[in-house]
């Protein structure tokens, strides 16, 4: 049983990673401080609970960085960019250049 699991599990993980990077993307849930606008506006920085599906291209970047031994800081930046694009910039539109601050992460969950 252990031998079967040791051979099977890496294959299942590799398939899930491939799907996420090519067509499925990832779902990222977190509670963190997000700042993007001046105080007194609806965009003012505050702690938010966010769950968002990110694009396969962002998933590929996050997974590749992890596989390449990226530092926690590098992974943080990749996740922050993915969340900013999917949730705040909404894939471009009128907010394509919006800068988003992502700090004080209380928890983070990434699912395939």
Secondary structure, DSSP 4 states (H G I P E B T S, - for coil): -HHHHHHHHHHHHHHHHHHIIIII-EEEEEEEEEE-B-TTSTTB-EEEEEEEEEPHHHHHHHHHHHHTT--HHHHHHHHHHHHIIIIISTTSGGGTT---EEEEEEEEEEE-
